[in-house]
Amino acid sequence: MFNWKCLGILSLIFCLMLSIGRAQDKYKGGTAPDSHDLKYKTDLEFAKLLKKDWMKADMLPGLVADSKPKPITVPVAEVPESQMTSLEETFERSRPVEEIEFVEPAPPPESPPIVKRPLPIKPLNMRKLEFTFFGTPVKINYDPTLVAYVGNRIDNQSISSFWDTVSRADYGKFLEEADYYRVKMNLNDWGYGIFLHQAAKAIYPESANGATLLTWYLLVKSGFDARVGYNGDRVFLLLPSSYVWYETPRFTVGSNTYYVAPFSENIGHIGSLYVYENAYPGAEKPIDVKIIRTPTTIRVPVERIFKFEYRGQDYTVVAKYNKPVVEFFDAYPQTDLAVYFSASLSPEAGYSLLNALEPIIKDRSEAEAVNILLRFVQTAFSYKTDADQFGREKFLFPEETLFYPYCDCEDRAVLFAFLVRSLTGLEVIGLDYPGHVATAVKFNDPIPGDFVLFKAQRYTICDPTYVNAEIGMCQPRYRDITPEIVKTGI
């Protein structure tokens, strides 16, 4: 007697096997996702779009932050005796600095930060990736399907094929762990991009193009409007930014400007690139380079001694900087001054520098306290233009100013603004002149001297590059020039 029940079971098994076979054929050997099927369909459509002809975009040269050259030697002020007398009287009637709350910075940890995390359950078919991120050890799991063949021929077809291959990978686990490190190390968008790029280079140690393409894929999957372009046998990562990146080749699509991501590679001259026009659905975020918090890398504190003189008394300030933080900032694109004016210091640098200066300004009026900080920045740091020190224009973050042997006007202005905000709580703005950057402070009491008006408020000019100049003294060459105002602080 024929067993129809057995036949039904066999038929069901056959259908299931056929269905699985079709799914495997659909994903061409990759894992056939369930809940992610819609995402994969989006990836398939995007891969088809990438196969279409790309437009040729002429790259615009990098913008220049300030074309006017800076003075080779630092200017020195001559203060008339009458102005000194007026200033001393101002110090006496100015509000005591004790009335302004000084928030003592938290001391840095006694030992280097150790990333503590529960031991993850390693998913099947995952590989372990280990690399260092500015001295900080990183261990992260990744799907080997993220490794796709990248040949010598680079065009829209090969890039589409790369996307089609890696889109079958379980990228979610990798990005989940990458986000863990992003939070732990206080990385902004730029830092996160560098993190992904260093991970991609570890996955593609022999292929710079493969690392660039994987970085692009991971940034897109993280919601960023990252693009790629190609020229000859090279692929370039293109990123939109909330701020201008100077000295960086760029092009525009619609209202968006995309910059060639420098990271650590030598970009060289780029005349034109082939680029695709339509963004991946949902990937719309620009790269924000603003520093909300200094990255928390492994601690390698280095001590530096600064000396200055004020009113006939010598002072010694011992400060520390964190070398990996300096290296992190060295990989930064040169961007708007507001980003530098808003940045802070690492815990070891902030704690050591502020605690060294706070006793010096204690029991002083707010005007004299600011004057002391002004003299410190004017005379404790050696002056040299960026062209002489680096061979190019390079704005320094406060941590970098503590590291490099020389600094120029904008570097001093940025550090001075940080010190005044941190130690006195007074408002500071940046003054951007052609070929020069200074600052101005909003005092609670009237201060004689040069000033600017900002939002109907009087801000007294304080120039950290005008050596021996007191508060309220503007360099004569800039006295009749209206500067651009740069906001400071977050």
Secondary structure, DSSP 8 states (H G I E B T S, - for coil): ---HHHHHHHHHHHHHHHHHHHHHHHTTTS---STTHHHHHHHHHHHHHHHS--EEEE-B----S--S---SS--B----HHHHHHHHHHHHHS-BGGGS---------SS------------TT-EEEEEEETTEEEEEEE-GGG-----S--SHHHHHHHHHHHTTS-HHHHHHHHHHHHHHTT--HHHHHHHHHHHHHHHSTT-HHHHHHHHHHHHHHTTB--EEEEETTEEEEEEEBSS-BTT--EEEETTEEEEE--TTS------EEEE--S--TT--B-B----SS-------EEEEEEEEEETTEEEEEEEEEEHHHHHHHHTS--B-HHHHHT----HHHHHHHHHHHHHHHTTSBHHHHHHHHHHHHHHSSEE--HHHHTSS-----HHHHHHSSEE-HHHHHHHHHHHHHHHH--EEEEEEETTEEEEEEE-SS---S-EEEETTEEEEEE-TTSBT--TT---GGGTT---EEEE---
